[in-house]
Amino acid sequence: MAKGRPSHALKFYSIKEAADIFGVSERTVRRWMSRGRLKFHKWDGIIRISHEDLMACAKAAHNG
């Protein structure tokens, strides 16, 4: 990791972890993803959500 970079800069979460962070069900997180509300990445069939994308989703929800 680069010096001076926040520890979450390269952090990725599973759907379950994202659901736990937001206090919602995994189904809700999947719905957000399918509607384009929450960006995600898929590598070799494994879905991960970046810390930055989680924060952007939270900010969008907060701003209305």
N, C-alpha and C positions, 0 to 999 in steps of 0.2 A: 504494500500500500504506500502511496506517495506521502511524503512528509507534509504535515500541515493539512491533510485531507481529513474531513470528519470520518469517524469510524463507520457511520452508516452509509458512506458514499458508495460502497459496493455491496450493500446488504440487499438480499432478495428474500421474499417471504412466500410461503405456500398459501394456497387458498384458505386452509384452516387457520393459519397464523393471521392472515389478513382479517378473517372473520372475527377472531378473538380480539384483535386490536380495535376493530370498530364496534364490537359488542353486538354483532349480527350473525345470522346463520351463514353457513357455507353456500347455501342456495341463493341467498341475497347477494353475496359476492359474485357468484357466477352470473346472476342476472345483471349486475352492474357491468360485468365484463362483456356480456353479449350485447348490451345496449350502448357500449362504447364509453360508459361513464368512468370505468377503471381500466387503464391500459395494463397489458400483461405481456410477458415474453414466454415463448414456448421453445424448449430445446429438447430434441429427441423425445417428444411426447410429454415432457414434464413442464407444467405451467408454474411460472414464478412471477411475482409482482415486485418491482423495485421499490425501495424506500421512497424515492422521489415521486413515483407514480401514486403511492399511498398518500403522501402528503398533498399532492395536487388534487386528488379526489376529496380528501378531507377539506381542503381549502375551498373547492368548488361547492361542496355541500354547505359549508359555513356561510359562503357569500350568497347563497340563494339559488 
